[in-house]
Amino acid sequence: MTAIPALGDALPQRGNRAARTFRWARLGGLGWRIEGESPNGRKLVIAVAPHTSNWDFVVGIAAMFALDLRLTFLGKHTLFRGPFDAILRWMGGIPVDRASAHGVVAGSVHAFAAAERLVLALAPEGTRKGAGRFRTGFLHIAHGASVPILLAALDYGERRLRLGPLLHATGDFDADLARIEAHFAGVPGKRARPGRSAHL
């Protein structure tokens, strides 16, 4: 079994090494592995792409537990209903209404300022049904909170979650976005997008 990438001790973690090893085995049961190294910092935005399938969430949550990483993620508010509400919140989910994107950015920046440690995972494409163009909300959050961005590629072709590189939002969001989209351009998602391959 491939070694578990080491997490920096400043990052918020969930449990213990024994649980981490068990969870890593479960990720391997899905046929996935994690490559790259996680940075060591108390605060971080993780940009996860491509986002083309509900399976992305399954793989992402399995990786989160395998790494023993405590993170926060934003989810469509309509998913937080009935028994799913408590489960998603326990995993780190926060319901958001996509109609008020500006409020999400401001609220996220405030959350970073108030927290001692916080890792926020976002899908820059916003929705799996979109055209594959990235939104700039995650850049505004990272820039406003003065925290770095870790790129995390869901490569369905090789069944790898590739961590890195670590970037910093410059304030020139068009240039930042072009660089990040170029990084993810050749990564095959579960389903095809215009100009992007998929794993069949």
DONU-593501 format. One record per residue (C-alpha): x, y, z; chain; residue in one letter. Coordinates in pm, 1 decimal. Example, Ala and Ser with C-alpha at 12.3 -4.5 7.8 and 13.67 -1.06 7.14 Angstrom:
BEGIN
PT         x         y         z  unit  code
PT    1230.0    -450.0     780.0     A     A
PT    1367.0    -106.0     714.0     A     S
***
This chain:
BEGIN
PT         x         y         z  unit  code
PT       0.0       0.0       0.0     A     M
PT     132.7     343.2     -91.6     A     T
PT     259.2     546.8     203.1     A     A
PT      27.6     809.6     346.3     A     I
PT     146.0    1162.4     263.1     A     P
PT     260.4    1337.2     579.6     A     A
PT      50.9    1624.2     709.3     A     L
PT     215.2    1922.7     872.7     A     G
PT     150.4    1933.5    1245.4     A     D
PT       1.0    2283.7    1221.2     A     A
PT    -291.3    2161.5    1009.4     A     L
PT    -616.4    2075.5    1189.4     A     P
PT    -653.7    1698.3    1219.4     A     Q
PT    -944.1    1473.7    1312.5     A     R
PT    -829.5    1163.0    1499.3     A     G
PT    -530.1     938.4    1548.0     A     N
PT    -280.2     741.9    1340.8     A     R
PT    -455.0     405.6    1382.8     A     A
PT    -782.7     547.9    1251.7     A     A
PT    -593.2     719.8     973.3     A     R
PT    -440.6     391.1     856.2     A     T
PT    -783.3     223.9     852.3     A     F
PT    -932.3     510.2     655.9     A     R
PT    -642.0     503.2     411.6     A     W
PT    -718.0     137.7     344.9     A     A
PT   -1077.9     230.9     268.5     A     R
PT    -963.2     492.0      17.2     A     L
PT    -747.0     223.3    -141.8     A     G
PT   -1057.9       7.8    -157.3     A     G
PT   -1203.0     266.7    -394.0     A     L
PT    -890.4     224.6    -608.5     A     G
PT    -755.8     572.4    -530.8     A     W
PT    -427.3     701.9    -394.3     A     R
PT    -297.9    1042.0    -287.0     A     I
PT      19.9    1196.8    -423.1     A     E
PT     212.1    1508.4    -329.6     A     G
PT     277.3    1665.7       5.3     A     E
PT      48.9    1879.4     213.8     A     S
PT     183.4    2217.3     326.1     A     P
PT     218.4    2296.6     693.8     A     N
PT       1.3    2588.5     795.2     A     G
PT    -287.1    2671.7    1024.0     A     R
PT    -505.5    2818.8     748.4     A     K
PT    -553.9    2711.2     390.5     A     L
PT    -794.3    2711.9      96.1     A     V
PT    -802.6    2388.7    -106.1     A     I
PT    -926.0    2422.4    -465.8     A     A
PT   -1052.6    2083.3    -588.0     A     V
PT   -1111.7    2016.8    -959.5     A     A
PT   -1242.0    1898.7   -1195.0     A     P
PT   -1592.4    1868.2   -1050.9     A     H
PT   -1806.1    1662.9   -1289.9     A     T
PT   -1976.6    1395.8   -1079.0     A     S
PT   -2126.4    1319.6    -737.8     A     N
PT   -1842.4    1068.3    -704.3     A     W
PT   -1607.6    1363.0    -653.9     A     D
PT   -1760.9    1417.9    -310.9     A     F
PT   -1723.1    1050.2    -218.9     A     V
PT   -1355.4    1045.8    -315.9     A     V
PT   -1292.1    1379.6    -147.1     A     G
PT   -1447.3    1272.5     182.6     A     I
PT   -1258.0     940.8     173.7     A     A
PT    -933.5    1132.3     118.0     A     A
PT   -1014.2    1373.7     400.5     A     M
PT   -1053.9    1086.8     646.5     A     F
PT    -751.5     900.1     508.3     A     A
PT    -535.1    1207.5     565.5     A     L
PT    -694.0    1262.9     907.7     A     D
PT    -759.6    1620.1     797.1     A     L
PT   -1025.9    1833.5     960.1     A     R
PT   -1162.6    2061.7     693.8     A     L
PT   -1464.1    2273.6     614.4     A     T
PT   -1648.7    2259.2     285.2     A     F
PT   -1938.1    2454.1     135.8     A     L
PT   -2241.3    2270.2       2.4     A     G
PT   -2564.8    2363.5    -168.1     A     K
PT   -2814.9    2447.7     104.0     A     H
PT   -3079.6    2215.4     -38.9     A     T
PT   -2858.7    1914.8      45.8     A     L
PT   -2875.6    1992.3     417.7     A     F
PT   -3215.9    1837.9     482.4     A     R
PT   -3341.2    1561.9     708.8     A     G
PT   -3076.7    1318.9     835.6     A     P
PT   -2821.5    1448.5     583.7     A     F
PT   -2803.4    1781.6     765.7     A     D
PT   -2639.3    1640.3    1079.3     A     A
PT   -2410.1    1407.7     882.7     A     I
PT   -2284.7    1678.3     645.3     A     L
PT   -2227.6    1924.0     930.6     A     R
PT   -2033.4    1659.0    1125.3     A     W
PT   -1811.6    1607.8     821.2     A     M
PT   -1744.8    1981.5     810.1     A     G
PT   -2014.2    2098.5     569.5     A     G
PT   -2165.1    2446.6     574.2     A     I
PT   -2485.2    2510.5     373.5     A     P
PT   -2473.7    2805.6     133.4     A     V
PT   -2722.0    2966.9    -101.2     A     D
PT   -2541.1    3019.6    -431.9     A     R
PT   -2769.5    3312.6    -509.0     A     A
PT   -2578.0    3519.0    -250.6     A     S
PT   -2218.3    3455.9    -357.3     A     A
PT   -2090.5    3788.7    -222.3     A     H
PT   -2214.2    3697.9     124.9     A     G
PT   -2034.0    3362.6     103.1     A     V
PT   -1702.2    3533.4      28.6     A     V
PT   -1738.8    3786.3     310.2     A     A
PT   -1854.0    3518.4     554.2     A     G
PT   -1562.5    3291.0     464.7     A     S
PT   -1307.6    3571.1     508.8     A     V
PT   -1459.8    3646.7     848.5     A     H
PT   -1444.9    3277.5     944.3     A     A
PT   -1072.4    3267.4     865.6     A     F
PT   -1013.3    3577.5    1077.5     A     A
PT   -1203.5    3428.5    1371.8     A     A
PT   -1050.8    3078.3    1359.3     A     A
PT    -717.7    2966.6    1500.2     A     E
PT    -699.9    2691.4    1237.6     A     R
PT    -917.0    2649.2     929.9     A     L
PT    -889.3    2451.9     606.0     A     V
PT   -1163.0    2537.2     354.7     A     L
PT   -1215.6    2306.7      54.2     A     A
PT   -1394.8    2449.9    -249.5     A     L
PT   -1481.4    2340.4    -602.6     A     A
PT   -1391.6    2643.9    -818.8     A     P
PT   -1626.4    2524.5   -1095.7     A     E
PT   -1915.5    2561.4    -853.3     A     G
PT   -2136.0    2291.8   -1003.8     A     T
PT   -2075.3    1959.6   -1175.0     A     R
PT   -2323.4    2058.2   -1448.4     A     K
PT   -2144.0    2377.4   -1548.6     A     G
PT   -1932.3    2444.5   -1853.2     A     A
PT   -1606.7    2386.8   -1667.9     A     G
PT   -1519.6    2755.2   -1627.5     A     R
PT   -1384.5    2845.2   -1286.2     A     F
PT   -1540.1    3109.0   -1066.6     A     R
PT   -1328.3    3361.3    -878.0     A     T
PT   -1492.7    3329.6    -536.2     A     G
PT   -1219.0    3106.4    -394.9     A     F
PT    -955.7    3358.6    -507.4     A     L
PT   -1139.4    3643.3    -336.8     A     H
PT   -1163.5    3437.0     -18.1     A     I
PT    -794.2    3344.4     -18.2     A     A
PT    -685.6    3698.9    -100.8     A     H
PT    -918.0    3858.6     152.1     A     G
PT    -809.2    3619.0     426.5     A     A
PT    -439.4    3627.7     323.9     A     S
PT    -416.0    3248.3     311.4     A     V
PT    -251.0    3024.0      48.2     A     P
PT    -433.3    2803.1    -201.6     A     I
PT    -351.9    2433.9    -242.4     A     L
PT    -455.7    2288.1    -578.9     A     L
PT    -601.6    1936.5    -554.7     A     A
PT    -659.8    1751.7    -882.8     A     A
PT    -907.9    1463.4    -904.0     A     L
PT    -745.1    1256.2   -1177.1     A     D
PT    -992.2     982.0   -1272.9     A     Y
PT    -762.1     852.7   -1544.2     A     G
PT    -497.3     742.9   -1293.4     A     E
PT    -728.5     742.4    -988.6     A     R
PT    -503.4     985.3    -809.0     A     R
PT    -573.2    1284.7    -589.4     A     L
PT    -276.0    1506.5    -671.3     A     R
PT    -191.8    1767.9    -408.5     A     L
PT      -3.7    2081.0    -515.4     A     G
PT     124.8    2321.2    -605.8     A     P
PT      66.0    2580.1    -335.6     A     L
PT     -20.7    2925.1    -471.2     A     L
PT     -99.2    3270.5    -338.7     A     H
PT    -370.2    3494.7    -482.2     A     A
PT    -202.6    3805.3    -620.7     A     T
PT    -507.8    4027.6    -652.6     A     G
PT    -489.9    4001.4   -1033.1     A     D
PT    -769.8    3747.5   -1037.5     A     F
PT    -782.6    3708.9   -1415.6     A     D
PT    -415.0    3612.2   -1427.6     A     A
PT    -445.7    3388.3   -1121.2     A     D
PT    -748.1    3213.4   -1267.8     A     L
PT    -578.2    3156.5   -1604.1     A     A
PT    -281.6    2994.1   -1430.4     A     R
PT    -503.9    2769.4   -1217.0     A     I
PT    -728.3    2666.7   -1506.7     A     E
PT    -417.0    2576.8   -1706.7     A     A
PT    -301.2    2351.1   -1423.6     A     H
PT    -627.7    2156.2   -1425.8     A     F
PT    -683.3    2162.5   -1804.7     A     A
PT    -536.0    1819.0   -1875.0     A     G
PT    -687.7    1641.5   -1575.8     A     V
PT    -958.1    1389.5   -1677.8     A     P
PT   -1272.0    1408.9   -1466.1     A     G
PT   -1535.6    1141.8   -1418.9     A     K
PT   -1740.3    1296.9   -1700.2     A     R
PT   -1635.4    1501.7   -2001.5     A     A
PT   -1653.2    1878.4   -2018.5     A     R
PT   -1606.7    2102.6   -2323.9     A     P
PT   -1237.9    2103.1   -2404.9     A     G
PT   -1160.3    1850.7   -2132.1     A     R
PT   -1119.9    1474.8   -2135.6     A     S
PT   -1294.5    1226.2   -1911.4     A     A
PT   -1225.6     881.9   -1775.5     A     H
PT   -1455.5     635.8   -1951.8     A     L
***
